[in-house]
Amino acid sequence: MSQLEKRLSPNLRLEWKLLNQEKASSIEFLGLCEKMIEVGEFLLAHDVAKAGLAKHKKDRKLSQRAAHALSKAGSPMMATKILEELVAGGDRGVETHSLLASAYKDLWEYSTDLQSKKKYGELAIARYEEAYSTNSFDNLRTSQQQDLETQYYPCINIAFMHFMSGDVEKGRESAEKARQICEKLKERGTYHYWIQVTEAEAHLLLGSIDEAARVYMDAASSKEAQTSQIASTRKQALQIAGVYEDAEVREKISLAFPKLGIVACSGHLIDGPGDSRRFPPEAEAEAKRKIEEALEEMDANCGYSSAACGTDILFLETMAERGGETHVFLPFAKQEFIETSVRRSDGNWVDRFEKVLDQATSIHYVTREGYNGEDSLFSFCNEIMLGFTAMRGRGLDETPKLLTFWDGQRGSTGGTGELVDRWRANFNEPVVICANEVLSSLAGAGSSSSSTGGVSPASPPPEDKRGKQVSRAVKVMIFADVEGFSKVPEALTPVFVEKFLGGVSGMIESLSKPPAFVNTWGDSFFAVFDDLDDALNLAMQLRDYFSKGDWSELDLRDGLEVRISMHAGPVYEEFDPVLQRRNFFGQHVNQAARIEPIVLPGSVFVSEIMAALLSFGHDDFDFEYVGNLELAKNYGSHPIYILQRTGYKDSI
């Protein structure tokens, strides 16, 4: 991958920011969207297509790209809604049917119950066959005008679906047809990436493993191969390889593909005055060399880190030198972060901090407010960073890696030791650069004494700069509002109150721990949780209570639905003189509240922070990307996801 290609993603973000959306043509929106899909920026690609459709409502290509981006981002159900609308509107094109079939194939793959798996598998095969039959391979002899380039994709996917569903004979029959199509295209001089990997997949399905691996490797190493294309191809190839009993088949196929190289990083800060000797300034050059070696060996091209002086900044600088993406996570306001975790009496760390932020692909804040001495913000920042890393890996079907510069000590809240424990529990063993070995390599270095942790603040801001110290804690917020409450006859209001609030009360009693706070008003509900799993369980129970409940006693023919929103972040807990009890306040409470009015009735919408938390260690729940949506009351646009149970055990 060239340096230019590695920096393409940040440049596309700038191009999107500068695009005049009011005057842009559909072709401009489409071109930018397709470039974003090529480099794996699927969520941003969807937002571009959606913005284009707002101006060019009937543009079929933009609708196709919006759906394609959603599927690639892990939202196949949302993609099917767009594509089924195109089909219902009369679109009989091969591409629309192929994209729709691909989305159903993803749903087939993700489904865990047999009934759903069977349904989505049949839908996928039917749509692929519809696409293939537009110009049937069987009519090749009589139709010289047939466009073979529209045929290999549905044909190979019909083969894949039959093979993976257990019908090996049918699968290989279609695979042979796909292989012959590729041969004819090669004879015509047409042999681009997708034709290459189709030929490779046909060989794999037919049992020619070595030939499949060779062709896959040739395709993946070609100049035209894009990161997202390789990830998609690799995912399907490994699924097929997994069917074979011989474990060497999967190993051979896996080695044929490169990966993006997603790496998160954490480690020690440069020692400040009076600190234990752990990462002295004179160790910087050796630490940088070790980081460079590690990233080269990991083939890292996409980095996630905070930006404290020492390990973080060295990592971000090295990633930028490699031409890779850098995604930066800050636990609180920038200036206070500089004072706690960047500024040192020696070195130009503040200038270097500003530079890595200027070069960053993206910057995320846990909160834009101050530190207030709350080390829990560092822990929460770690959780969010790891979640975003996991989300990127999910989109590219790649397992991320963790790089640390660490002395092996457990450390303090928010430190590297804490982060390593979380990583090990959910992914793999981290790559550890031993800080003690670096110290030992320095001429005249003494033994390293026990340390206090990884990324916790070195020195808090002066008292006169902090203002009043008010405690915050990270909480999960739920807001819910009943859709259609105004249709309930006035005389039946007591029945509604008993059924609604009584139902909620029963759900709360079933939780492992009650919410930290609950309030209701009319048909609305607000709850604050310490535990994420309890909050998730209540949200899904509440959704199901309305969507599957019997509301006939309220004289409502169509029943009732509920809108539910969820967000997490540091909030203030203060005494409420009106309620005469503790209550919760702050921008993160406000954000949770602003999501609720835009929720699709019968759904649970969650913030990007929630999606990140779900990505790391919460296997019973999943999400799909909805879009970058405008929140209520001019709260701005934010990435929003829809919550569901893992395995599509329930419909959206």
Secondary structure as UniProt FT lines:
FT   HELIX           3..6
FT   HELIX           8..18
FT   TURN            21..23
FT   HELIX           26..38
FT   TURN            39..40
FT   HELIX           42..55
FT   TURN            57..58
FT   HELIX           60..72
FT   TURN            73..74
FT   HELIX           76..88
FT   TURN            89..90
FT   HELIX           94..110
FT   HELIX           114..133
FT   TURN            134..135
FT   HELIX           137..139
FT   TURN            140..142
FT   TURN            144..145
FT   HELIX           148..150
FT   HELIX           152..164
FT   TURN            165..166
FT   HELIX           168..187
FT   TURN            188..189
FT   HELIX           193..206
FT   HELIX           209..220
FT   TURN            223..224
FT   HELIX           227..241
FT   TURN            242..243
FT   HELIX           247..254
FT   TURN            255..256
FT   STRAND          262..267
FT   TURN            273..274
FT   HELIX           281..283
FT   HELIX           284..298
FT   STRAND          302..305
FT   HELIX           311..321
FT   TURN            322..323
FT   STRAND          325..330
FT   HELIX           334..341
FT   HELIX           349..359
FT   STRAND          362..365
FT   TURN            372..373
FT   HELIX           376..395
FT   TURN            396..397
FT   STRAND          401..406
FT   TURN            413..414
FT   HELIX           416..426
FT   STRAND          431..434
FT   HELIX           435..441
FT   TURN            443..444
FT   HELIX           463..466
FT   STRAND          472..483
FT   HELIX           485..487
FT   HELIX           490..492
FT   HELIX           493..509
FT   STRAND          517..521
FT   TURN            522..523
FT   STRAND          524..529
FT   HELIX           532..547
FT   HELIX           552..554
FT   TURN            557..558
FT   STRAND          561..576
FT   TURN            577..580
FT   STRAND          581..585
FT   HELIX           587..595
FT   HELIX           596..598
FT   TURN            601..602
FT   STRAND          603..607
FT   HELIX           608..614
FT   TURN            615..617
FT   TURN            619..620
FT   STRAND          621..630
FT   TURN            632..634
FT   STRAND          637..645
FT   TURN            646..647
//
